[in-house]
Amino acid sequence: MSRRGLMSENLKYEIARELGVDDIVQNEGWGGVSSKNCGNMVRKAIEIAERNMANK
């Protein structure tokens, strides 16, 4: 089963901006983002999801 598309493009770009890697995404695409920064993006997305669940 594919897990593509679970996070909206807007959220991915928002997190990339917040972590300062949006310039890499703009110039090189998502493939240019280091695995460390991808992990940081996932961590941030989980924090956002947990916060949203707690607020419901």
SVG drawing of the C-alpha trace seen along z (x, -y; Angstrom):
<svg xmlns="http://www.w3.org/2000/svg" viewBox="-13 -30 34 32">
<polyline fill="none" stroke="black" stroke-width="0.4" points="0.0,0.0 1.3,-3.4 1.5,-6.2 2.0,-9.0 0.0,-12.1 -0.7,-11.9 0.7,-15.4 -0.6,-18.2 1.8,-20.1 1.0,-23.3 1.9,-21.8 5.2,-20.4 6.2,-23.8 5.2,-25.5 7.4,-23.1 10.2,-23.5 10.0,-27.3 10.0,-26.9 13.1,-24.7 14.9,-26.9 15.1,-24.3 12.6,-25.9 15.4,-27.4 16.7,-23.8 13.2,-22.7 12.8,-25.6 16.2,-25.0 16.7,-21.3 13.2,-19.8 12.4,-17.5 15.2,-15.1 17.8,-17.8 16.7,-17.9 19.0,-15.9 17.7,-12.8 18.4,-14.6 16.2,-17.5 13.5,-15.1 13.5,-13.5 13.2,-17.0 10.2,-17.7 8.5,-14.4 9.2,-15.2 7.6,-18.6 4.6,-17.2 4.0,-14.7 4.2,-17.6 1.6,-19.5 -0.7,-16.4 -0.5,-15.7 -1.3,-19.3 -4.3,-19.2 -5.5,-16.0 -5.2,-17.4 -7.2,-20.4 -10.2,-18.4"/>
</svg>
